[in-house]
Amino acid sequence: MTAKEKEYYIHPLTSAVREIVSIFSDIGFEVASGPELETEYYNFDALNVAKDHPARDMQDTFWVDETRVLRTHDTSVTARKLEENNGEMRFVSCGKAYRNEATDMTHEAQFYQVDAFAVGKDVTLAHLKGTLETFFSTFLGGSVEVRFRPGFFPFVEPGVEVDMRLTGDAVPVRLKGKWIEILGAGMLHPNVLRAGGINPEEYQGWAFGGGIERLCMLKWGIDDVRLFHSGDLRFIQQFTSHK
């Protein structure tokens, strides 16, 4: 193999982000991004997170100074886009988030998150469910069922925990027919819409957010989240190579 023919490997997270963005672009979503060093306002206040909420504590959040944090979720992009736009909109964002927590097989202090939201006069949870079914079936393969369970997140009301189940000949045995808790979602809280300058009496919206590493672990059968940031070429070289 000559130097020009040398193989290189796309990191699975990079590959996943590209695929997620492509899926949502195909169904009419605009792609958004925002700063990782975020203000307290966009990370908490604009998303209806109470002043005494535990998420604001130093043991959960990396505070840089009195008013800025390393964003704890990519949902801060939602707050910014609501403020920048009026009326109907649909956005998806993929980016890093940070939590001050111990690292183990399923948790990292730094992780990637996908967030998406839609605002309109007739947007409902049924639209959210259909969007998630399209996303999961395209990204993971196979037919998919989605179910909602009651959940609480400050920026949505009602909030739901989202479970999904895959069926079909192409679905790995480890996933086939099993209900898997995958992400959090719900209808955007009226206070969040108001913070973005949107009248909740006229418009409503849904939003969801979840870890991209979690989706990758399901897609490729990875059992330790720490592998993604290990820098171990033996891990990277298991994925599609390019010349």
Secondary structure in CASP SS format (residue, H / E / C, confidence):
PFRMAT SS
TARGET T0000
AUTHOR 0000-0000-0000
METHOD secondary structure of the structure
MODEL  1
M C 1.00
T C 1.00
A H 1.00
K H 1.00
E H 1.00
K C 1.00
E C 1.00
Y E 1.00
Y E 1.00
I C 1.00
H C 1.00
P H 1.00
L H 1.00
T H 1.00
S H 1.00
A H 1.00
V H 1.00
R H 1.00
E H 1.00
I H 1.00
V H 1.00
S H 1.00
I H 1.00
F H 1.00
S H 1.00
D H 1.00
I C 1.00
G C 1.00
F C 1.00
E E 1.00
V E 1.00
A E 1.00
S C 1.00
G C 1.00
P C 1.00
E C 1.00
L E 1.00
E E 1.00
T E 1.00
E H 1.00
Y H 1.00
Y H 1.00
N H 1.00
F C 1.00
D H 1.00
A H 1.00
L H 1.00
N C 1.00
V C 1.00
A C 1.00
K C 1.00
D C 1.00
H C 1.00
P H 1.00
A H 1.00
R H 1.00
D C 1.00
M C 1.00
Q C 1.00
D C 1.00
T C 1.00
F C 1.00
W E 1.00
V C 1.00
D C 1.00
E C 1.00
T C 1.00
R E 1.00
V E 1.00
L E 1.00
R C 1.00
T C 1.00
H C 1.00
D C 1.00
T C 1.00
S H 1.00
V H 1.00
T H 1.00
A H 1.00
R H 1.00
K H 1.00
L H 1.00
E H 1.00
E H 1.00
N C 1.00
N C 1.00
G C 1.00
E C 1.00
M E 1.00
R E 1.00
F E 1.00
V E 1.00
S E 1.00
C E 1.00
G E 1.00
K E 1.00
A E 1.00
Y E 1.00
R C 1.00
N C 1.00
E C 1.00
A C 1.00
T C 1.00
D E 1.00
M C 1.00
T C 1.00
H E 1.00
E C 1.00
A C 1.00
Q E 1.00
F E 1.00
Y E 1.00
Q E 1.00
V E 1.00
D E 1.00
A E 1.00
F E 1.00
A E 1.00
V E 1.00
G E 1.00
K C 1.00
D C 1.00
V C 1.00
T C 1.00
L H 1.00
A H 1.00
H H 1.00
L H 1.00
K H 1.00
G H 1.00
T H 1.00
L H 1.00
E H 1.00
T H 1.00
F H 1.00
F H 1.00
S H 1.00
T H 1.00
F H 1.00
L H 1.00
G C 1.00
G C 1.00
S E 1.00
V E 1.00
E E 1.00
V E 1.00
R E 1.00
F E 1.00
R E 1.00
P E 1.00
G E 1.00
F C 1.00
F C 1.00
P C 1.00
F C 1.00
V E 1.00
E E 1.00
P E 1.00
G E 1.00
V E 1.00
E E 1.00
V E 1.00
D E 1.00
M E 1.00
R E 1.00
L E 1.00
T E 1.00
G C 1.00
D C 1.00
A C 1.00
V C 1.00
P C 1.00
V C 1.00
R C 1.00
L C 1.00
K E 1.00
G C 1.00
K C 1.00
W C 1.00
I E 1.00
E E 1.00
I E 1.00
L E 1.00
G E 1.00
A E 1.00
G E 1.00
M E 1.00
L E 1.00
H C 1.00
P H 1.00
N H 1.00
V H 1.00
L H 1.00
R H 1.00
A H 1.00
G C 1.00
G C 1.00
I C 1.00
N C 1.00
P C 1.00
E C 1.00
E C 1.00
Y C 1.00
Q E 1.00
G E 1.00
W E 1.00
A E 1.00
F E 1.00
G E 1.00
G E 1.00
G E 1.00
I H 1.00
E H 1.00
R H 1.00
L H 1.00
C H 1.00
M H 1.00
L H 1.00
K H 1.00
W H 1.00
G C 1.00
I C 1.00
D C 1.00
D C 1.00
V H 1.00
R H 1.00
L H 1.00
F H 1.00
H H 1.00
S C 1.00
G C 1.00
D C 1.00
L H 1.00
R H 1.00
F H 1.00
I H 1.00
Q C 1.00
Q C 1.00
F C 1.00
T C 1.00
S E 1.00
H E 1.00
K C 1.00
END
